[in-house]
Amino acid sequence: MLLLSRRWAGGVVRALLDGVERFGEVRDRLPGITDAVLTSRLRELCAWGLVRRVEGADGVVRYRLTPAGRDLAPVIEAVEDYGRRHRTLLRRLRP
């Protein structure tokens, strides 16, 4: 829970699970995230061993989930399923 409790961390992992790889693509999938926060989350996820930063021969940086990061797929899917099943309850929790 500590890994995913950081704001936007779960969204970043979800985007990478969906095959998104470039910084701008991840940012586009997460409306409202700032470049600074995304940079911070990607660095943390890399430090935790969940994401790998890969610089290609073309100079393009891509982010990919490690096997440990991919193992989060069922966790992310379970949280999304919970959200779908309890949408009404969760709407009441929003500020």
Secondary structure by P-SEA (a helix, b strand, c coil): cccccccaaaaaaaaaaaccccaaaaaaacccccaaaaaaaaaaaaaaccbbbbbccccbbbbbbcaaaaaaaaaaaaaaaaaaaaaaaaaaacc
